[in-house]
Amino acid sequence: MRTDPRFFCPFPLHPGATVELPTEAAHHALKVLRVGAGDTAILFDGRGGQWRATLHPAGKNLRATLNEFDDADCEPPLALTLAQALPAGDKMDLVVQKAVELGVRHIQPVTAKRSLVRLSGERASRRVEHWRNIAIAACEQSGRNRVPAVSQILENGLRFVCAPGATASLRDMKAPALPVSLLVGPEGGFEEGELLAARAAGFHPIGLGPRVLRTETAGLGALAAMMALWGDW
């Protein structure tokens, strides 16, 4: 049984409207998924809920008529922010993709002293846009209708920092009623001064077991544990 494809629309959707899908979404639908006239799809605009739509190919373009709204919401009750020190290569792409699939609500790229990647100006803007597109694709795949933000804003609430040697464990803590932020260091970890600054900013050190995890594994592993302990798993 074929599952209706899901597409994000970067504009508000309204009842009965006929909209034109973004160029990349249209190309994927027409050339990869091979949709045809009368096929159905799910559209969402990031504000919550989704629309069942009928597709109308027109050359290289693809239009969709919105038929029925569904207020489906698979957002976890736990508001999670991942503050990830920038890793080398394309590892951040993986972190963003999997964090969105796991249910994170906000992703904050961080530059640490040992970060191998440093971004600023136009290059930083391009990378943030790139990561936002990865987040959108992860929402399309995972069924989420709200796109997590990728920005430099850290929410208030309960704060943790992954710290080797820390004895505090997530399983020993009660489910928090506040939003949770998790700070993860780069390859080589945070310097001692950075950990001291994090503690001064309200971050509580936590350990992730006896094994040494890579930066792209540590945050995702902790997010999965939080979802299992405190979220909707």
Secondary structure, DSSP 8 states (H G I E B T S, - for coil): -----EEE-SS---TT-EEE--HHHHHIIIIIS---TT-EEEEE-SSS-EEEEEEEEETTEEEEEEEEEE------SS-EEEEEE--STTHHHHHHHHHHHHT-SEEEEE--TT-S----HHHHHHHHHHHHHHHHHHHHHHT-SS--EESS---SSEEEEE-TT----GGGS---SS-EEEEE--TT---HHHHHHHHHTTEEEE---SS---HHHHHHHHHHHHHHHHS--
